[in-house]
Amino acid sequence: MSSNGRPITQTWGYQARLKNGKADDEVATGHVTPDTSITSSPPPIPENRKKTSNPMKSRFPKPNHEGNDVTIPRVPKDEKLARTFPNRSYHHLMTIEQAGPAVIGVDDTDGRKRVAIKRVRKPEGSVHQVPPSTCDQIVNIKDMYVENDDVVFVYEQMDVSLRHMTGILQDRPLKAFQIAAICREVVSGLLYMHEELGLAHGALNCSTILLDLNGRVKIANVGDSFIEKRLFNPDSERNDVRSLGAIMMELMEPTTYILDPQSTKLKDSDKWKNSLGVEDFLAATQHKSLQELKQHDFLPQEPFGTCLASHVFCALRAARLGDWDILSVP
């Protein structure tokens, strides 16, 4: 016990010499006698208590804050628990179908930007914060928080699903170059999910492909993949790629798709004989990788989603107002 009543748990350096009666002589003579029997450093840390290296550090380096451009890497899921409150407030306008039930609202910024608010059942255990996404080919997550038993995702707002658009305009089927434009964006979106997020989609179909009035094509419900931990692996990649083949069948031969959703064999192949290699690309979705599909001649090198803008506009005009449930107007 020290003079101030605190226990001395370690006897290193000066305290050790004081215990051995040496410190008083050193004070008197001004000379410190080396004591090789006493070490001036703490004892070694046992092997089972040594700090192990964190393998995530090399995968997720610190952001580079030099200059005005800030590159923020993907955040590991175990870094931060999900918030229990939104980043900003949202005024709810109406309920609508956007790859599942959604509430369309506006945020509290000056621009009153429209958003789609969707709820997912909270899984057991802790929920980790999902970083905002910024990819042109997926419906990006703007906010995310936990509320009671739900995980709430705030997405950018889109206008119509691919299934809704083709269902309304079924007497005006898409042409091969328009299907190519859709496939290009879906392939790019899946590559982003697989390579950048480490996730598979796992539920890709015409209802989870959304478009806006500018004709942009995006993959929806990325938040579901985070929550359900649909991790990317060779099997999940194969499933996503084959789902793209099913989407093509629904666009090219809806009746064949309805009768056999697993089939990629066209009944009326003559209709597509001179259609930019669409049949070859359809067959490739059953055995090629996404990287191989990305290089396929059927896909355009540059996006031209504007070729779908008129279809989206007509689909919205032809839609029944009864599909919407207006909540309030600010």
N, C-alpha and C positions, 0 to 999 in steps of 0.2 A: 504494500500500500504506500503510495507516495505521500508527501507532506500535505498535499491539498485534499487528501482523501480518495484520490482516484487510483484504481489498481494499475500496476505496471504489468502489462501483459507481454511486452517484448523488451529485451535488454540488449539493445544495440548501441554502439558508439559510446557517447559520454555517460549515459545511464548505466551501461555495463561496467565502466571503469569506476563509477561512483559506488556501485554495489560491491566491487572488489577492493575499495579503499584507496584507489589510486588517484582519483580526481582531485582531492585536497592538495596532494603534493604537486600536482601539475599546476594548480592555480598559484601556489606559493612560488614555484621556481620559474613559471612561465614556459616550461618545457613540457611538451606532450610526449610521453613515452609510447612508442609504437607497441601495440599488443597484438602479436600474431595469433594468439589463442582466441581472439574475439573478432569476429567479422563485422564490418561496418555496413554490410548489405543484408537485406532480408533473406531468410532461408529459401531454398528453391521451392517453386510451386510443384506440388505433386502432379504426376502425369495425368491423373484423372480429373484435375482441375484446370489444366492448361486451356487457354482460349483457342478454340479451333477456328480455322479460317472460314469465312463465309463465302460459299461458292457463288452466291447471288451478286456479290460486289463486282466481280469481273463482268457479269452479264448486264448489269445495270449501273454503268458509271455515273458519276455525279454530273449534273447539267453543266454545260459550258456557258458561263455568264459573261464572257468577254464580248464587248461590242453590243450592238442592239439586238442581234439574232440570238435567241436562247433556244437551244435544243434540249427538250425535255424527254428523256428516254422512257420506255415503258416501265411502269412502277410495279415491283413485285407485289403479288396479292397479299403477302403476309406483312406488308409494311404498315398498313393503316386500316383501322376498323371503319366501317361505313358510318357516315354521319346520320343523325336522327332528325335532321332539319334540312330543308332545301337551301341552295345558295342564294336564291331570290324568291320573291313571291310570284304566284301565277294566278291569273283570273281565268276561271273555267268558262268556256263558251258553249261547247256542245260535245256530245258523245258521237263517235263515228267508228267505223271499221278501218283500222290501219294495221294490217297484218295481225288482227286480233282487236279486241275492244280497246279503245283509246279515248281520252278526253282531249279535245283540242282547246288550247288556252293561249293566252298572251302573257309575256313576262312583263316585269315592271321597268324595263329600260325605256329610254325615250322613243325608240323605234317600235315599241310594243310588238316584238317579234313573236310570231306564232310558233307554238311548240305542240308536241303530242306527248301526253302523259299516260304512261302505261304501268300497270301493277303486276308484279309477279309474287307468287306465294313465297314467303321467307323460308329458306331451308333451315334445318336444325343446325345449331351451332352458330358461331360468329359469322358475320358477313363483312367482307372487306371492300373497301372503296374501289370502284372501277374508275380508272382515269378517263377523262374526256377523250373522244376519238376525233380524228380529223382526216378522214379518207373520203375521196370523191365518190367512191363506189359503195359505201355502206351508209345506212341511216345513222348519223352520228349521235352519240350520247352527249348531251349538254349538261346534265345534272343527274345526281343519283343520291337517294337517301332511304333510310328505313323508317317506316311508319306503322306502328303496331305489328301486325303479322305479315305485312307486305314490304317488298322492296319496290320502290318507286323509281322508274326511269323516265327522265325527261329527254325526249328525242327531238331532232329537227322535224318539222312538219312536212309531210309529203301529201300528194293529192289523190292518187288512185293506185290500186294494186294491178299487177299485170293480168291476173285472172278477171278482175272486175272490168278492165278495159277490153279484153278480148271477148268476154261474155256479152257485153253490150253491143260490140261491133262485130259479132260473129259472122255476119253476112259480108264483112269486108276483111278477110284474113290478111295477116301480115305477109309481106314479101320477104324474100330471102335476105336482102340487104338489111332489112329492119330486124330480122331475127339475128343476123350477124352483129348488129349494133348492140342488141341486148346481151348476147353471149359474151361479147368482149368485156362489157362492164361487170358481168357476173364473175367471169374468170378473174378479172383484176381484183374485185372485192374479196373473193375467196383466197387469193394469194396473200392479200393483206391480212386477213384473219389467220391464216395458217402460219405465215412467216413472221409477221410483226406481233401478233397477239398470242400466238401459240394455241389457237382455238380452232375447232371445227364448228361449222354451223349446225349440222345435224337435223335440220328441219326445212330444207330448201325446197320451195315449190312456187307456183305462180302466185300464191297468196302472200308469200314473204318477199316477193320482188316488187318494189314500189317505184312509182314514177311521179315527177312533178310536172307542172305546166310548161316547163322548159324542155321537157322530154328526157330529163336526166333519169338514169336507171340506178337504183340502189338496193342493197340487201338489207332487210329489216331484222329486228329482234336480236341484235348482237348481245344485248344484255342478258338474254336467256342463256346464251352459251357460257357467259361468265358465271351466272348463278348455278347452272346445272353442271359446271365444270366439264364441258365437252372438249376435252383436250385433243390437240392435233396429233395424229399418228397415221401410219400408212393405211390402216383400215378406215379411219374417219375421213381421210382424204378421198379414198376410193368411193365412199358413200356420197360425199358432196359432189364429186365429179359425175357419178351416175345420176344423181338428182338433176344435174344440168341437162342430161339426156332426156329425162322425163319431162322437164320443162319444154324442151324443144318439141317433143312429141305432142304435147298439149297444144302448142302453137301451130304445128304443122297439120296434125290429124287429130282433132279433139275427140272424135268418136272412137278411134282406135285407142286413144289414151284412156277413155272412160271404161271401155270393155276390158282392157289389159294394161294397167298403169305401169307394169314392169317391162313392157315390150318397147323395143326401139326399132321395130321392123315396120316400115311404111307399107300400107296396103296399096297406095296409089303413087308409087315411086316415079312414074313417068311425069307427074306434075312438077317434080323437082330436078329433072334431068339436067337442065341448063341453068342451074341456080348456084353458081359460085362455089361448088364443092360442099354444099350443105349436107348432103347424104354422107359424105366421107367424114365430116366433122361429127355428125350424129353418131356414127359407128365408133369414132375415136373416144367418145365419152365413156365407153364401156371398158377401155383398157389402157388409155393414155393418162399421163400425169397432167397436172395443171400447167406446169412449165412447158410441156410438149404442146398442150392445146393452145397456149399463148402464142406459140410460133406458127400455128396452123394458118395456111393461106386464106381460109374462109373468114378469119377475123380481120377487120380493118386495122390498120396501124394507128390511126388516130380516131378518137371518139367523134361520132356524129349523131348524138342522141336527139338532136333537133328534128331528125326525120320522124320522131315519134310524138312530137309536140301536138300536132293536129289531132292525133288519136286520143291523147289525154284530154284535150279540150272538148272533143265531141263526146267522149265518155262521161265527162263531168256534166255537160249540158243535158245528156240523155238520162242521167241518173235520177232516180225518184227522190224527192225531198223526204219521203217517209223513211229513208234509210238513216236519216240524221235525227238526233234528239237535241234540240236547242235548249241550253241551260239558262243562259243569261247573256246580255249584251252590255259591255261596259259603257 
